Structure formats: structure tokens, C-alpha cells
Amino acid sequence: MNTQELCVLMGMTRALNKVQKAARECTGWEAIFERWGQSLKPVEARWLNAAENWCRSDYQGVISYFSDDYPTALKAIANPPWLLYYRGRKELLQGVSVAIVGSRKATHSGLQIADWFSERLVAAGVVVVSGLAMGIDAQAHKTAADKGKTIAVLGTGIDQYYPRRNKALQDFIAHQGLLISEFPPGQTARIDHFPRRNRIISGISQAVVVVEAARKSGSLSTAIHALNEGREVGAVPGSVLLPEHQGCHWLIQQGAKLINTPQDILDWFSVDDTEVAIEGDTECRDESLANNRLFASLSSEPRTIDDMVQLSGLEVAEVMEKVVLLELEGLVAAVPGGYIKVGRR
């Protein structure tokens, strides 16, 4: 991308909405420059220089609205960004993708669901999209990034780390998957950036699934964008007594699909989850767990040591030894009130 094209499209991001709408009917940036070039607001040199410098390294750059690399699904939304800054494998933008979003303060069950769904979607060849927030977003990314099938949409400049706690994950995604942002390098986080990020999350996805969301959760913004754009939307239900599920219940009332298993998502793409293979020794592990009386005594509700002794019929010492081993394997987690099962279903 040359400097003049970059300057024109950066200027267009600040144009009036009616001008931007008309400009999207043009066949290229040259036509925009010819018609509106003299009226566009000047671009600050620091942002233009930052964008140009970003393009000088391998596996990162800027995708123009008029580029063949620009995702077709994103062009179909009401106000697509003129530029997408990226780092990583830009070819992921051309794949079938599903957004998994949800609460930043996720429960163990919510994280388990995000992990389970992401694993099955990636095994089916679907790219998992999310917003790199803590909680559900981060878990969905972690699972999918292991197989190189995730896209993280940032609400900051492409070179910024936000939240800082996800720095290692962000770098891992840049190596294995893809980071994208409509904001130039150097742009720090602002509160109004995240609703704009959410429209891109839904815009590049064929479907959006919400896992745990309160009624005022930002995740609902992503789902509402998807509903307005005619995309598939699903929500995972939970207890009516817990506020972290009320947003999902509201979405279901608005017509979102109730999502109970990964197959409910894969049905949108006519894929059978039973035919999707998972690498590794999952079957052997599942067979072993099926014969594990202690594991069978656990559920998503906290169980005390006494509960596990009573339900499993094992001695206290054996329960305490085995629950530690299960915790080390990531199949059990200690929570207030005892232990819960966190292995995939």
C-alpha cells in the first residue's frame, strides 16, 4: 500500500457518515481521492508514520478496504473499517469463523464451556474469533491458538497490549493465529474503542456465541451487532438465580439459539460433531475417567472432601490423594465450598 492510499483511507475514517457511505460505492481509493481528496481532514504525521513503519516488518501490515485480503463478510456490515492493521496469518480472515465471547469474570463452568466449544470448532476447521479480554475471550483464544485457528480483534492500536495480563497470550496469537485492529500503532485504549471493536468481531464472523454474560455485559453489544447484520447468534443458558447468565437468557428471548453443545453451533455449517476427530489420547483418558469413582462423584457444583468420601465410597486419605492428582491434570478445580469438575464433557 502506497503512502497516498494510506493517507486517503486514514482521512476517510474521520469523514462524515454520509460521505463514508457514498465512498464505499467507489471501486478504489483513487476514485475517493478524486471526489473528496480536497475536503478530507489532514492526517497527523505521527499516525501516518506509525502505519508506514508497521508495514516494514514481515507478517504484519495494513489491509485496505479495497484489497482482495479484506474479508467479504466485514464489507457487508453497515460501517466497516477502511483499514485493518494486522499481525500474524492474514489468510485466517478468509476462513469460516465463529465468535465466542462472554464475561471477563467467568466462572469455572464458563471457562470449561469456552474451552470445549473452541476445541470442537477448531477440530472442525472453524476459526475462533474473540476480543482478547480476560475470562471467556482469553480461554477461547488459548484453546484455539494451540491449533493456529484464532483471530483476536483489539480495541487498541495493533502494537498495544491490553489488558497487560494477556501479553503472553497476545504474542502467542500473533505467532500462531492473527491479531487485527482498525486502530493504528501507538493508539492506546479508550472506552469508545470497544463497541467499535465488537462490530468487527461480529462482522468477520458467520456466527456469534455468548458464554456467560450479565444483562449489561459488553458481550451483548457484539451479539446485537450480529443480530442486526443477520448473522447467526447463540447463547448458553444457565441458572436463573445467577446474574452472570441473565444476558444470555435475554438474548434467547430475543431469538438467539439456545446453545447446549458444540453440535448446536456446527449445525449452522452442516457439520457433524461425531465425525470430527480430536488429536491425542482423549478417548483413552475418557475411558479411564469413566472408571474413576472419585471423578464420577464430582460435578459443576462444589463438593467437599466429606461429600466425595460419601459418594465415592473411598477412604478419606485416598480421596485427598486422588483429588490432588486430578487437580494437577486440570480436571478438577478448588473453589469456595470444595472442588468442581472442570474437564471437558
C-alpha positions as CSV (number, residue, x, y, z in Angstrom):
1,M,0.0,0.0,0.0
2,N,1.5,3.3,-1.0
3,T,1.6,6.5,1.2
4,Q,-1.1,8.3,-0.7
5,E,-3.6,5.4,-0.5
6,L,-2.9,5.1,3.2
7,C,-3.3,8.8,3.8
8,V,-6.6,8.9,1.9
9,L,-8.1,6.0,3.7
10,M,-6.9,7.2,7.1
11,G,-8.5,10.5,6.3
12,M,-11.8,8.8,5.3
13,T,-12.1,7.3,8.8
14,R,-12.8,10.8,10.1
15,A,-15.2,11.8,7.3
16,L,-19.0,12.3,7.8
17,N,-21.0,9.1,7.8
18,K,-22.8,10.1,4.6
19,V,-19.5,10.7,2.9
20,Q,-18.2,7.3,4.0
21,K,-21.3,5.6,2.9
22,A,-21.0,7.1,-0.6
23,A,-17.3,6.4,-0.7
24,R,-17.9,2.7,-0.2
25,E,-19.6,2.6,-3.6
26,C,-16.3,3.6,-5.2
27,T,-14.2,0.9,-6.9
28,G,-10.9,2.1,-5.4
29,W,-9.1,4.7,-3.3
30,E,-8.2,6.8,-6.4
31,A,-11.9,7.5,-7.0
32,I,-12.3,8.6,-3.4
33,F,-9.3,10.9,-3.7
34,E,-10.6,12.4,-7.0
35,R,-14.0,13.2,-5.5
36,W,-13.3,14.0,-1.8
37,G,-9.5,14.4,-1.6
38,Q,-9.5,18.2,-1.1
39,S,-12.2,18.0,1.7
40,L,-10.7,15.2,3.8
41,K,-9.2,16.3,7.1
42,P,-5.4,16.1,7.2
43,V,-3.9,13.0,8.8
44,E,-1.4,13.7,11.7
45,A,2.1,12.8,10.6
46,R,2.7,10.6,13.7
47,W,-0.2,8.3,12.8
48,L,0.8,8.1,9.1
49,N,4.5,7.4,10.0
50,A,3.5,4.7,12.5
51,A,1.3,3.0,9.9
52,E,4.1,3.1,7.3
53,N,6.6,1.8,9.8
54,W,4.3,-1.1,10.7
55,C,4.3,-2.3,7.2
56,R,8.0,-2.7,7.0
57,S,8.2,-5.9,9.0
58,D,7.3,-9.4,7.9
59,Y,3.9,-11.0,8.8
60,Q,2.3,-7.6,9.6
61,G,0.9,-4.7,7.7
62,V,-2.3,-2.9,6.7
63,I,-5.3,-4.3,4.7
64,S,-7.2,-1.8,2.6
65,Y,-11.0,-1.9,2.2
66,F,-10.3,-2.3,-1.5
67,S,-7.8,-5.2,-1.0
68,D,-8.6,-8.8,-2.0
69,D,-7.4,-9.7,1.5
70,Y,-10.3,-7.7,3.1
71,P,-12.9,-10.1,4.4
72,T,-16.1,-10.1,2.4
73,A,-18.3,-10.7,5.5
74,L,-16.9,-7.5,7.1
75,K,-17.7,-5.4,4.0
76,A,-21.3,-6.4,4.4
77,I,-21.8,-4.6,7.7
78,A,-23.2,-1.0,8.0
79,N,-19.9,0.7,8.8
80,P,-16.9,-1.4,8.0
81,P,-13.4,0.0,8.8
82,W,-11.4,1.4,5.9
83,L,-8.2,-0.1,7.2
84,L,-7.3,-3.3,9.1
85,Y,-3.9,-3.4,10.8
86,Y,-2.8,-7.0,11.3
87,R,0.0,-9.1,12.7
88,G,0.1,-12.8,12.0
89,R,-1.6,-15.1,9.5
90,K,-3.9,-12.8,7.5
91,E,-5.2,-15.8,5.5
92,L,-7.4,-16.7,8.5
93,L,-9.7,-13.9,7.6
94,Q,-10.9,-15.9,4.6
95,G,-12.0,-19.0,6.6
96,V,-15.3,-19.9,8.3
97,S,-15.3,-18.3,11.7
98,V,-17.4,-18.2,14.9
99,A,-17.0,-15.6,17.6
100,I,-17.0,-16.9,21.2
101,V,-17.4,-14.0,23.7
102,G,-18.5,-13.6,27.3
103,S,-17.8,-12.5,30.8
104,R,-14.5,-11.1,31.9
105,K,-15.2,-12.6,35.4
106,A,-16.0,-16.0,34.1
107,T,-16.9,-19.0,36.4
108,H,-15.0,-22.3,36.1
109,S,-18.0,-23.7,34.3
110,G,-17.9,-20.8,31.8
111,L,-14.2,-21.3,31.1
112,Q,-14.8,-25.1,30.7
113,I,-17.6,-24.4,28.1
114,A,-15.4,-21.9,26.2
115,D,-12.6,-24.5,26.1
116,W,-14.9,-27.3,25.0
117,F,-16.6,-25.3,22.3
118,S,-13.3,-23.9,20.9
119,E,-11.7,-27.3,20.8
120,R,-14.6,-28.8,18.8
121,L,-14.9,-25.9,16.4
122,V,-11.2,-25.8,15.6
123,A,-11.2,-29.6,15.1
124,A,-14.0,-29.0,12.5
125,G,-11.8,-26.4,10.7
126,V,-13.6,-23.3,12.1
127,V,-11.6,-20.2,13.1
128,V,-12.5,-18.9,16.6
129,V,-12.8,-15.1,16.9
130,S,-12.9,-13.1,20.1
131,G,-11.8,-9.8,21.7
132,L,-8.8,-10.8,23.8
133,A,-10.4,-9.8,27.1
134,M,-9.9,-11.7,30.3
135,G,-12.2,-14.6,31.1
136,I,-14.2,-16.2,28.3
137,D,-12.4,-14.4,25.5
138,A,-9.0,-15.5,26.7
139,Q,-10.0,-19.1,27.2
140,A,-11.5,-19.4,23.7
141,H,-8.3,-17.9,22.3
142,K,-5.9,-20.1,24.3
143,T,-7.6,-23.4,23.2
144,A,-7.9,-22.3,19.5
145,A,-4.4,-20.8,19.3
146,D,-2.8,-24.2,20.1
147,K,-4.0,-25.2,16.6
148,G,-3.4,-21.9,14.9
149,K,-7.1,-21.2,14.4
150,T,-7.9,-17.9,16.2
151,I,-8.3,-14.2,15.4
152,A,-8.1,-11.6,18.2
153,V,-9.7,-8.2,17.5
154,L,-8.1,-5.4,19.5
155,G,-9.7,-2.3,20.9
156,T,-6.3,-0.5,20.8
157,G,-3.5,0.1,18.3
158,I,-2.2,-3.1,16.8
159,D,1.0,-2.8,18.8
160,Q,-0.5,-2.2,22.2
161,Y,-1.0,-4.8,25.0
162,Y,-4.4,-4.6,26.6
163,P,-5.0,-6.0,29.1
164,R,-1.4,-6.3,30.1
165,R,-2.1,-9.6,31.7
166,N,-2.8,-11.1,28.3
167,K,0.6,-10.0,26.9
168,A,2.0,-13.6,26.6
169,L,-1.3,-14.8,25.0
170,Q,-1.3,-11.9,22.6
171,D,2.2,-12.7,21.4
172,F,1.3,-16.3,21.1
173,I,-1.7,-15.5,18.9
174,A,0.4,-13.2,16.8
175,H,2.7,-16.2,16.1
176,Q,0.1,-18.9,15.8
177,G,-3.0,-17.0,14.7
178,L,-3.9,-13.4,13.8
179,L,-4.3,-10.1,15.5
180,I,-6.3,-7.3,13.8
181,S,-7.3,-3.8,14.7
182,E,-8.7,-0.7,13.0
183,F,-6.6,1.5,15.2
184,P,-3.0,2.5,14.1
185,P,0.1,1.6,16.0
186,G,0.5,3.7,19.1
187,Q,-3.2,4.2,19.8
188,T,-3.9,3.5,23.4
189,A,-7.2,2.1,24.8
190,R,-10.2,4.4,25.0
191,I,-13.7,3.4,26.3
192,D,-15.3,4.2,22.9
193,H,-13.0,1.8,21.1
194,F,-14.5,-1.4,22.4
195,P,-18.0,-1.0,20.9
196,R,-16.2,-0.4,17.6
197,R,-14.1,-3.5,18.2
198,N,-17.2,-5.5,18.8
199,R,-18.7,-4.7,15.4
200,I,-15.6,-6.1,13.8
201,I,-15.7,-9.3,15.9
202,S,-19.3,-10.0,14.7
203,G,-18.5,-8.6,11.2
204,I,-15.8,-11.1,10.4
205,S,-17.8,-14.0,11.9
206,Q,-20.5,-16.1,10.4
207,A,-21.9,-16.6,13.9
208,V,-21.6,-15.3,17.5
209,V,-21.9,-17.4,20.6
210,V,-22.2,-15.8,24.0
211,V,-21.0,-17.8,27.1
212,E,-21.9,-16.2,30.4
213,A,-23.0,-12.5,30.2
214,A,-24.7,-10.2,32.6
215,R,-27.6,-8.1,31.4
216,K,-25.3,-5.1,30.9
217,S,-22.3,-7.1,29.6
218,G,-20.3,-5.7,26.7
219,S,-20.6,-9.1,25.1
220,L,-24.2,-8.3,24.3
221,S,-23.0,-5.5,22.1
222,T,-21.2,-8.0,19.9
223,A,-24.3,-10.2,19.7
224,I,-26.6,-7.3,18.9
225,H,-24.3,-6.2,16.1
226,A,-24.6,-9.8,14.7
227,L,-28.4,-9.8,15.0
228,N,-28.6,-6.5,13.2
229,E,-26.4,-7.8,10.4
230,G,-28.4,-11.0,10.0
231,R,-25.7,-13.3,11.4
232,E,-26.4,-16.4,13.4
233,V,-26.4,-15.8,17.2
234,G,-26.4,-18.3,20.0
235,A,-26.3,-18.1,23.8
236,V,-25.5,-20.6,26.5
237,P,-28.2,-20.7,29.3
238,G,-27.5,-21.1,33.0
239,S,-29.2,-20.7,36.4
240,V,-31.9,-18.1,36.5
241,L,-30.7,-17.2,40.0
242,L,-27.3,-16.0,38.8
243,P,-26.7,-12.6,37.3
244,E,-23.9,-13.8,35.0
245,H,-26.5,-15.7,32.9
246,Q,-29.1,-13.0,32.6
247,G,-27.6,-11.5,29.4
248,C,-27.7,-14.9,27.7
249,H,-31.3,-15.5,28.7
250,W,-32.3,-12.1,27.4
251,L,-30.6,-13.0,24.0
252,I,-32.5,-16.2,23.8
253,Q,-35.7,-14.3,24.4
254,Q,-34.8,-12.0,21.5
255,G,-34.5,-15.1,19.2
256,A,-30.9,-16.3,19.7
257,K,-30.4,-20.0,19.5
258,L,-30.1,-21.9,22.8
259,I,-26.6,-23.5,22.7
260,N,-26.2,-26.7,24.7
261,T,-23.3,-28.5,22.9
262,P,-20.8,-27.7,20.1
263,Q,-23.1,-29.6,17.7
264,D,-25.7,-26.8,18.1
265,I,-23.1,-24.4,16.6
266,L,-21.8,-26.8,13.9
267,D,-25.4,-27.4,12.7
268,W,-25.2,-23.9,11.2
269,F,-22.5,-25.2,8.9
270,S,-23.9,-28.7,8.3
271,V,-21.0,-30.4,10.2
272,D,-21.5,-33.5,12.3
273,D,-19.5,-33.2,15.6
274,T,-19.4,-37.0,15.9
275,E,-17.3,-37.1,12.7
276,V,-14.7,-34.6,14.0
277,A,-11.5,-36.1,15.2
278,I,-9.6,-34.8,18.2
279,E,-5.8,-35.4,18.3
280,G,-4.3,-37.1,21.3
281,D,-5.5,-39.6,23.8
282,T,-8.9,-38.2,24.7
283,E,-10.7,-41.5,24.2
284,C,-8.2,-43.3,26.4
285,R,-8.5,-40.7,29.1
286,D,-12.3,-40.6,28.9
287,E,-12.4,-44.4,29.4
288,S,-10.1,-44.2,32.4
289,L,-12.2,-41.4,33.9
290,A,-15.4,-43.4,33.4
291,N,-14.0,-46.0,35.8
292,N,-12.8,-43.3,38.3
293,R,-15.3,-43.3,41.2
294,L,-13.9,-40.1,42.6
295,F,-14.2,-38.2,39.3
296,A,-17.8,-39.5,38.9
297,S,-18.7,-38.1,42.3
298,L,-17.8,-34.6,41.2
299,S,-20.0,-32.1,39.2
300,S,-20.2,-28.4,38.4
301,E,-21.5,-27.8,41.9
302,P,-18.8,-27.7,44.7
303,R,-18.2,-30.9,46.6
304,T,-16.4,-31.1,49.9
305,I,-14.0,-33.9,50.8
306,D,-16.7,-35.4,53.0
307,D,-19.1,-35.3,50.1
308,M,-16.6,-37.1,47.9
309,V,-15.9,-39.8,50.5
310,Q,-19.6,-40.5,50.9
311,L,-20.4,-40.5,47.1
312,S,-17.4,-42.5,46.0
313,G,-17.1,-44.9,48.9
314,L,-13.4,-44.3,49.1
315,E,-11.3,-43.6,52.2
316,V,-10.5,-40.0,53.2
317,A,-6.8,-40.5,52.6
318,E,-7.4,-41.9,49.1
319,V,-9.8,-39.1,48.2
320,M,-7.4,-36.4,49.2
321,E,-4.5,-38.1,47.3
322,K,-6.6,-38.6,44.1
323,V,-8.2,-35.2,44.1
324,V,-4.8,-33.6,44.1
325,L,-3.8,-35.7,41.1
326,L,-7.0,-34.7,39.2
327,E,-6.3,-31.1,40.0
328,L,-2.8,-31.3,38.6
329,E,-4.3,-32.8,35.4
330,G,-6.6,-29.8,35.1
331,L,-9.7,-32.0,35.5
332,V,-10.7,-30.6,38.9
333,A,-10.5,-27.1,40.4
334,A,-10.6,-25.9,44.0
335,V,-13.3,-23.3,44.5
336,P,-15.0,-21.8,47.6
337,G,-17.0,-24.7,49.1
338,G,-14.9,-27.5,47.8
339,Y,-14.0,-28.9,44.4
340,I,-15.7,-29.0,41.0
341,K,-15.2,-31.0,37.8
342,V,-13.7,-28.8,35.0
343,G,-12.7,-31.4,32.4
344,R,-14.5,-31.3,29.1
345,R,-17.8,-33.1,28.8
